[in-house]
């Protein structure tokens, strides 16, 4: 296993496993973690011996979203951060399938990143929530495009704007999750699916994935354009009085 700070990388045959590994902070994502995951995804894409990417968290926490201390610093400058965008672009540019296994908290980008996955498996104790508006911000990761196309406007609005949390059963019912399993079975189920994909003819798999995503979801160009549009508005919101007040309240409460 190769380890960078808070991101653990491993291989299981033709499956590349990326694990967010910051359990003491419930996998709140720092800029360094974003950079490491983007690098790992690009490395897997370039490696002919890798057929499938898998993304895991730790028991009880897939990801609590962005590290809010990082966000508070970003709010002072109105700068989303190149590392965040780099990771989102890496997700959107994948040619090889990505399988996600979610156990516990999936907050903010911990939810929106799943919209780029091909297969998502969830434990029955998972919670999906996107509290962007509560922080004076807007959705990201092209979720304003992908979520309505996946689940319809009213449900996407409930998730992304009202900020209601979805339990695993609700997430499955709206198409975000393929299957809900017990926590202790989650990683085995996700890896079984990843290995099944890895055993298929890789050229045909890549072509089929490309056709499905351009037909049922949207084109890659649309996704990349929306990521950039959201990032511009996100940066504007970060510099707004609303966001600064929200992050100041968070930092004050923390102290």
C-alpha positions, 0 to 999 in steps of 0.5 A: 500500500502506498500512502500519502497524507490522509489518502491511502492507495492500493491495488487489487489486481486491475482495481485501483483503490483510493481510500480517504483516510482521515478518521479523526476528522470524519474524512473532511477533505483538505486541499492536499487530499483533493490533490492526492485523489486527483493525482491517483485518478489520473495515474490510474487512467494512464496505467494500462493495468488498471481497469477500474477505480474504487473510492472508499472512506473509513467506517462511519465516514465516507466524507464529511465534505470540505474541511471547514477551516480550509473553507474559512480561509478560502472565504477570506479570499473568495478562492475555491482552490485549484486543487478542488477543481483539479479533483472535480475535473479528474472525476469528470474526465474519467474514461474507466469506471469508478465504483464508490462504497459509502459508509456513514456520512456523505456530506457536501462533495461526499454526496455530489462526487457520487453523481460521477460514479458508475456504481454506488453501494451504501451501508444502511447507516449512511446519510447523504446531505449537501448543506451548501446554502446553509454556508451561503454557497451554491452546489458544485461538482456539476451537481446542479446539472447532474442531480436534476437529470438523475432524480428530477428537479423537485427531488434535486432541489430538496437535496441541494437547496433545502438541504434535507438529508437522505438516508440510504433507502431514500438515496437508492429510491432516487437513483443515487445508490445501486444497492444498500447493504450492511456496513460490514458487507459494504466493501466486499460488495463494492469490490466484487462489482469492481472485479466483475467490471475489471474482468470484462473486455476493457475496450468494450467497457470504455465504449459502453460507459461513454455511450451510456453517460452521453446518452442517459446523463449528459455529455462530458463537455456539458459537465466540464462547462457546468463545473467551471460555471459553478466554480465561478459562482462558488468563488463569488459566494465565498467572498459574500457577506453571507458566507463570511458570516456563516464561516465566522459563526462556525469558527467562533462556535469551534473555539 
